[in-house]
């Protein structure tokens, strides 16, 4: 049964999942700021938990971990839909704004706060903040939530 779904602005890309995200986080890194204008909020899943239709064009660059990060953009409208961090092989992060109902999720973690824009304020939902990428902490949070999902 489909639990969550979404897509790009023009509708050429659609995705769905039967699962809740393992982690919802806000990234304040310089790359996310350049892509979005401020920061990104993403929901983390195992790649095989996301069913996607349509074709994305991938852009690859060196992520905060120093390893390749692949971002998927709609070829038609240009919307950033997903990210695949090589540092977390087998996982995919879906941009929160791509979900049909993004209000159902709140970020519990924020990373790269050293680059956070000064006017971005905490609304109280973020439990953990890290100046850098917090690779180990993110993996621990995802694994903990994966175990809880059964």
C-alpha positions in Angstrom: 0.0 0.0 0.0 1.4 3.4 -1.0 2.0 5.5 2.1 3.8 8.6 0.6 4.1 9.9 -2.9 5.4 12.9 -4.8 7.0 14.2 -7.9 8.6 17.1 -9.7 6.9 20.5 -10.5 5.9 19.5 -14.1 4.8 15.9 -13.2 7.2 14.2 -15.5 8.8 12.5 -12.4 6.6 10.7 -9.9 7.7 8.5 -6.9 6.0 6.5 -4.2 6.9 4.5 -1.2 5.2 2.1 1.3 7.6 3.2 4.1 8.1 6.1 6.4 11.6 7.8 6.1 14.4 6.5 8.3 15.5 10.1 8.9 14.4 13.6 7.9 17.2 16.1 8.0 18.1 19.6 7.1 21.4 20.2 5.3 23.0 23.6 5.4 26.1 22.7 3.3 27.3 25.2 0.6 26.2 22.8 -2.2 22.6 22.6 -0.9 22.5 26.3 -0.5 23.6 26.8 -4.1 21.0 24.3 -5.4 18.1 25.6 -3.3 18.9 29.2 -2.4 19.1 28.4 1.4 19.2 24.8 2.5 17.6 21.5 1.7 15.4 19.2 3.8 15.4 15.5 2.7 13.8 12.3 3.8 16.1 9.2 3.8 15.1 5.8 2.4 16.7 2.7 1.2 16.9 2.9 -2.6 14.7 -0.1 -3.1 11.9 1.5 -1.0 11.3 4.1 -3.6 9.4 3.4 -6.8 10.1 6.1 -9.4 8.7 6.8 -12.9 10.1 9.3 -15.4 13.7 10.1 -16.1 16.0 12.3 -14.0 19.3 13.8 -15.2 22.0 13.2 -12.6 24.7 15.7 -11.6 27.6 14.3 -9.6 30.1 16.2 -7.5 32.3 15.7 -4.4 30.0 15.8 -1.4 30.9 16.9 2.2 32.3 13.4 2.9 34.7 13.8 0.0 32.9 11.0 -1.9 30.7 11.5 -4.9 27.2 12.7 -4.4 24.6 12.2 -7.2 21.7 14.7 -7.5 18.7 13.8 -9.6 16.9 16.6 -11.5 13.9 16.5 -13.7 15.1 16.9 -17.3 12.0 19.0 -18.1 11.4 21.4 -15.2 14.8 21.2 -13.5 13.5 20.4 -10.0 15.9 18.7 -7.6 14.1 15.5 -6.7 16.7 13.2 -5.0 20.2 12.7 -3.9 22.3 9.5 -3.7 25.3 10.0 -1.4 28.0 7.5 -2.2 29.0 7.6 1.5 25.7 6.0 2.2 25.6 3.4 -0.6 22.1 1.9 -1.2 20.3 4.9 0.3 18.4 7.8 -1.4 17.3 11.1 0.0 14.1 12.5 -1.4 13.7 16.3 -1.2 10.9 17.2 1.2 9.4 19.7 -1.2 8.9 16.9 -3.8 6.4 15.1 -1.6 2.7 15.7 -2.3 2.2 16.3 1.4 5.5 17.6 2.9 3.8 18.8 6.1 3.7 15.2 7.4 7.5 15.3 8.0 9.7 17.4 10.3 13.5 17.4 10.3 15.0 15.8 13.4 18.6 16.5 12.5 20.5 19.3 10.9 24.0 19.1 9.5 26.7 21.5 8.3 25.4 24.2 10.7 28.8 25.9 10.4 27.4 27.1 7.0 23.9 27.8 8.1 22.5 31.2 7.1 22.1 33.4 10.1 18.5 34.2 9.4 17.4 30.5 9.5 16.0 29.9 12.9 15.2 26.6 14.7 11.5 25.9 15.0 11.9 23.4 17.8 11.6 20.2 15.8 15.3 19.6 15.3 16.8 17.4 18.0 20.4 17.1 16.9 22.6 19.7 15.2 26.1 19.2 13.9 28.6 21.7 12.5 29.9 19.2 10.0 28.4 16.3 8.1 27.9 13.9 11.0 28.2 10.8 8.8 28.4 8.4 11.7 25.5 10.0 13.6 23.3 10.0 10.5 24.0 6.3 9.9 23.2 5.5 13.5 19.9 7.4 13.3 18.9 5.7 10.1 19.8 2.2 11.4 17.9 2.8 14.6 14.8 3.9 12.7 15.2 1.0 10.3 15.1 -1.4 13.2 11.9 0.2 14.5 10.2 -0.1 11.1 10.5 -3.9 11.3 
